[in-house]
Amino acid sequence: MLSRRVTSLLAALITLAASLALAAEPKDAPATRPAQSGAVVTPPTEDAAAATIPVPEVARRADEVAKLIRDLDAFLTPGPMIEAIQKQLPESTGRVKVLSGDTVGQLDGEPSAATLDGLTEQWQMTRAVLSGHVNVLGQRATAIEQAQERLTRLREVWTRARADARASRAPAQVIGRIDSVLAAVATAAGQMQTQRAATLVLQDTVARELAECEIMIDRIASFRRGTAGQLLERTGVPFWRTGSLAAALADLPGRVGEATAADATQLRYFTRARGSRAAVLGVLFVVLVLVTYTARRRTREWTAAGETPAAAAAVFERPMSAASMLTIAAAALLFLPTAPRAAVGVIQLLALVPALRLMRLSVPARYVPALHVLGALFFVDVLRNLGSVVPLLDQLIFLLEMLAAVGVLAWWLSTRPPAGNMAIALRALLVVFSVALAAAAGIHGRRAGPWCGRRR
């Protein structure tokens, strides 16, 4: 059974998640992030070998070498992290290729600041994953080289031991045992060299993809520097120039299709890489549904008994929305730091409906229409952010937003004129929106930079 304190705390968390949902913002991916957790398996070590091996010690030391060789055989088998890197490499290479083509195409067009932010974010996320892969492979290559050095020392020691044994006229069985040890060491050294070569080739391939990430991030940064200070120059299509507008509109479906395909590819890569976390979120949602339904039953029992539950406990009257908001908040903590722009947009859209349903419970009835308007504007703004990689689409959506804002404010001021400071603030806001509307019609932005121009 849920206690009153636990119920109140849970209700407060749900309310907070709902209130923050409309203000969710994607965060930059960390500069470095290991692709997988866990440490690279290091090869087994041996005690420092003596200059030679006395004949009476040959049997014991041979058993120790046999155990060392068995341990090295286990070490030679690629671990889960190496296998995962090998498995993910084709997808990673394809992702870099797709993103490179999309980035070059965007920079050859007229990318907005939001477009550049989205491209940078995707490259940073890809760079973080590849950097983790390079580190893991580097650690394995170093461990293999250390194992090779041990095998070299063993071969030298046992080679001297063989010469000493022959010089001392040791039995043939002892000489044969030493020969078997040398053969096993030689076989292990050959296998180790094969693994070293495979690891270095894989590391080089991943490093090339990482270098491509660095090049494209630098290129986007150079583009930003080249276009700095040109914010008052036109980048949008002037709507009064019908010829330019018609050509841009004709090109719009193709540009939208390309951007949608690129976003779908990034989203597919992202979901594949985090499938296990999605399964955890599914289990979490089921648990939270059970918890919120239990909390609703408890708050209704308290009300029937004449007790007054906490005001925030009203959120439990919509248990599915409450469970959804808590699950989405957990998804944001897990995914947003490295999520591509499309994934962030999906999370924001999923949060919109449950957030509005929960916020209605704490908003006076006269403000509910304004809450719905806020939700509609949020929905449109998320779509604009998703479409920001296509400059004309971004411009059209922003134009519609400003047109709606100017219309609503003008209607409000004419039918329900406020007084005092509110009237001054609303009129100032109307002026700002009107200027933004004029800018959206084609009198804003920056001119194409050194890598801009129409996409061919």
N, C-alpha and C positions, 0 to 999 in steps of 0.2 A: 504493500500500500504506500502511496505517496504521501509524505508529510506536507504540511502547509508551507514550510520554509522551502522545501525542494520544489514544490509546485510554483511558488512565487518566483524563485530564481529561474526556473525553466521558462516561465512566461515572460520574464524580463529579457531573457536571451532571445526569444522568438521576436518580441517587439523590436529589439535593437536590430536584429537581422533584417526585419522588414523595412525599418526606417532607413537602413544603410543601403538597401538593395538598389534604389534608384540613383545612388551616387557612386556605384561601383566603378572603379577605374582600373584598367590593366596596368600592371607593373612591369618594368623592364626585367628581362631575364638576367639572372646573375652572370657576371663575366665568366665565371668558371663554376662548373657543377659536375661531379663525377657521374658518369653514365650509370653506374651501379654501385651498390654498397658492398662492403666486404673487402678484405685484403687479398692481395695476390699471394698465392701459395709459393713459399720459398723452398728451395731444394734442401734436402737434408745435409747436415754438416758432419764432418768427421774430425776426430782429434788430429792434431798436427802429427804428420807422419815422421818417423825417424829416418835417418839417412839410409838405413837398410833394415832388413828384417832377419833376426836370427832364425836359424833353421828350426829350433824347437817352437818358435812362435808362428810358423807358417800356417799351421792348421787353424789356430784360433783367429789369426788376422785374416785368413781367407774367408772364414765364416762372417767376420765383420764386413768385409768387402762385399760378400754376397748379399748381405742385408742392405748395405748402402746402395747396391745396384738395383735391388727390388724397390727401394724407396725412390730412387731416381726414375725408374720406369713409371711409377705412379705420378711423379712430378711431371714427366714428359707428356702425360695425357692432358690436353687443354681443359682448364676448368670451366665452370658455367659462364663466367664473365667473358672469357676468350671466345667460347662458342657463341655467346650472344652477340659479341662484336662481329664475328664472322657472318652470322645470320643476318644481322642488321645492315651490313655494309652495302649490299645492293640497293636497299631502300634508302640508305643515307646518301649514296651517290646519286640516286634518282632525285631525291629531295633537293640536293645542292644544284643539280642541273636545272630542275624546274624553277627553283627560286632565282637562279642566276639569270635565266631567260626572262622571268617576270621583272626582275630588278632592272635589267638593261632596257627592257621595253618601257618601263615606267620612267626611267631617267631620260629616255629619248622622247618622252611626251611632256606633259605639263603637270608633274606630281604636286599635290598639295602637301602642306606640312604634316597632315595626318597620314598621308600616304607614306611619306618618308619615315615617320615614326613607326608605322606598321612594318615596313621593310626592315628597318633597323632592329626592331624587336624580334622578328623572325630569324634574322641572321645571328643575333646574339644567342638565341635559344639553340640554334643549330651549332654554333661555335662552342657553346658550353658542353653539349653532348659529345662532340668530336674531341674536344680537349680532354674530357674524361677518358675517352677511348685511348688517346695517345698516351696518357699517363699510365693507364693499366698495361698497355703493350710495352711501354718503356720499362716498367718494373719487371715484367716477365723476361724481357730480353736481357736485362741486367742480371737477373737471377740465373738464367741459363748460362751466361758467360761465367758467373761465379762457379757454377757446377762444372763447367768445362775446365776451369783452372784446377779444381779438386781432382778431376779425372786425370789431368796431365801430371799432377804431382804423384798420384797413385801409380800411374804407368812408370814414372821415373823410379819410384821407390821399389816397385816389384821387378823392374828390369835389373836393378842393382842386386836385389835379393836373389834373382835367378843366377846371375854371374857368381855371387858369393856361394850359393848352394852348390853349383857345379865345381867351383874351386875347392870346396870342402868335401867333395865326393859324397854329397847327400844322396839318399836313395832315389831311385827313379820315380817312385810314387810322389815324393816331395817335389821333384822337378816338374812332374806332370800337373801337380796341384797348382804350382806357380804359373805354369803355362795356361791353365784353364782360367785363372784369375786375370791374366793379361788379355786373354781372348775376350772375356766378359767386359773388361774395361774398354777395350777397343770397340766392341759392339755398342756399348752405351755411349761412347764418345761420338760414334757415327750418327746414332739416333739424335743425340743432343745437337750436333751440327745441323741436322735436317730441321729440327724444331727451331733452332736459332734463325736459320734462313727464312723459314715460313713466317716467324714472328716479325722479323725485320721487314719483310715484304708487306705484310699486313699493316705494320706501323707506318711505313712509307706511304701506302695508299690512303690511309686515314689522314696522315699529315698533309697530303696534297689537298684533300677536301677542306681541311682546317685552314690551309693557306688561302684557298678560294674564299672562305668566309672572311678572312682578314682583308683581302683585296676588296671585296664588295662593301664591307663596312667602311673602309677608308674611302671608297668611291662615293658612297652616300654622304659621308662627312664632307668630302671635297665639294660635292654638289651644294650642300647647305652653305658652305663658305662662299661659293661662287655666286649664290643668289641672295646672300645677306645684304640688307640695305635697299632691296628693291620691292619692299612690301607694298608700296603705293603705286606700283606699275601693274598694268592689267595682265591677268593670266586667264580669266574666264572668257567665254565666248560672249561678245556683245549681242544682246538679244535684238537690237535694232538693225543689225546687219543680217538680213534674212539669208543671204547666200552662205555666210560662214555658219550660221545657226543650222541651216538645212544640211550642210555637209557634216557638221558635228553630230546632228541627230541621226543621220544615215549611218555614221560610224559607231554610234552608241551601242546597238545590240551586240556587235562583235566584241567591243571592249568589255561590255558587261559579261559576256560569255567567257572571255579569257580570264577575267578577274574571278568569276565564280569557280571556274575549273581550278585555278591556282589555289583559291581558298579551300576548296573541297579536298585537294591533294594535301595541303598542310593539315587540315582537320583530320584526314584519314591517318596520316603519319602520327599525329599527336595522340589519337585515340588508341592506335595499335600499341604505341609505346607505353600507354598507361591503362591498359585493359584491366590489370589486377586492381588498380585503385578504383576503377569504375565498379567492379564487383563488390568491393568493400562499401562503397557508397550505397549500392543497392541494398545490402544487408542492413546498413545503418538506417536507411529510409524505413524499412519494414519495422525495425526496432522502435524508431521514433513514432511511427504511426500507433503502435501498441501503447507506447508511453503517453502520447497526447490523448488518445481515447480514454485511458485510465484517468488521466488528469481531469478530463472533462466530466467524467462520472463523479470524481471526488468533489469538484467545485459545485456541481449540482446538488450533491448530498449536503454540503455545507450551507448552500443557499436554502434548501428545504428545511434544514434544522434551525434556520433563523440566524446563522452566522454569516458574516460579510467577508467573502473572499477578497483577495487583493484585486485592485482595479485591473491590473495587467492580466489577470487570469481569464479575462474575457476572450483572449486569443484562443483558448481551448475550445470555444464554441465552433471553431473551424479547424478541427484537428488535422485534416489532410493538408491544408495550407500551412499550418504551423510546422508539421513534419517536413513539408517540402522546403520551407524557408531554412530550417536548421540543416537539412541535407545540402542545400545549395550553398549555405555559408561554409560548410565543411569542404565542399567542392572548390569554393573560391580559395580557401586556405591551401588546398593541395595543388590546384592547377594554375591559378592566376599568375603566380610569379614567373612561370615559364610558358604560359599558354600563348598560342598565336592569336592574332586579332579575331579570327573567325570563332575560335573557341570562347573567347571572352564575350563576344556578341551573343553566342548561344546561351551562355550562362546568364547573361543579363536578361535576355528575353524570357528564359525559363523562370526567372525570379519575379518578373513583372506582375503576373496575375495573382500569385499567392500574396505578394507584398501589398497589392491594392486591396485585396479582400481582407487582410489583417488590419491595414491602416484605417479602413472604413469603420472599424469597431471603436476607434478612439477619436474619430473626427466628428465634430458636430454636423448634424444633417445638412445645414445650410452650406457647408463647405465640401460636401461630397461631389457636386458637379465640378468644382475646381480641382479636386483630387483626380477625377477622371480625365480632365484636361491635361493635368500634369503627367498622368500615365500615358496619354496619347502622344504628348510631346517627347516623353522619354522613349517611347517606341520608335517614333520617327527619327529621333537623334541616334539611336542605336543603328537603325537602317542606314542613316547618313554616314556613320562611322564605318560600317561595313562596305558601303559603296564609295568611300573616299579615295580608293585606288583608281577610280574612274573620275577624272576631274569634272566632266560635264554632269555626270549623275550627282556628284557631290554638290555641284552648283545648283542643279534643279531642285534637289531636296531642300537645300538651305533657303532657296528662293521661296518655296512653298511654306517653310517654317516661318520665315519673316512675314510673308503675306498674311498667314493666319494670325500671327501675333499682332500685326498692325490692325487687322480687321477686328479682332476681339477687343483690343484696347480702345479703338475708336468707338466701337459699339458701347462699351462699358462707360466711357467718358460722356457719351451723348445721352444714354438712357438712365444711368445711375451715377451722376456726377458726384464724386466724393468732395470732401472739404479739407481745408488745412494742408498739412504737409503731405498727406496721401495724394491729394490732387496734384501737387507739384511733382512728386515722385513719379506718378503715372504719366504725366505729360512729358517729363524728361525721358522716361522709358519709351514713350511713343516716338519721340524724336530719334532716339538711338536705334530703335527697330526700323524706322523709316530710312535712316542712313544705311543700315545694313541691307535693307531691301534694295536700295539703289545699287549698293555694291554687288549684291547677288545678281543683279541684272547685267553685270559686265563692266563695272567701273572699279574693280578691285583687283588685288593680287599682285603678283610679281611677273616680270617678263621671263621668258625662258632663259635659263642659265647656259653654261658652256656645253652641257650635254642634253639640252632640251631641244624641242622641235617636234614636229608632228611624227607620230609613230608611222613607220612605213609598213 
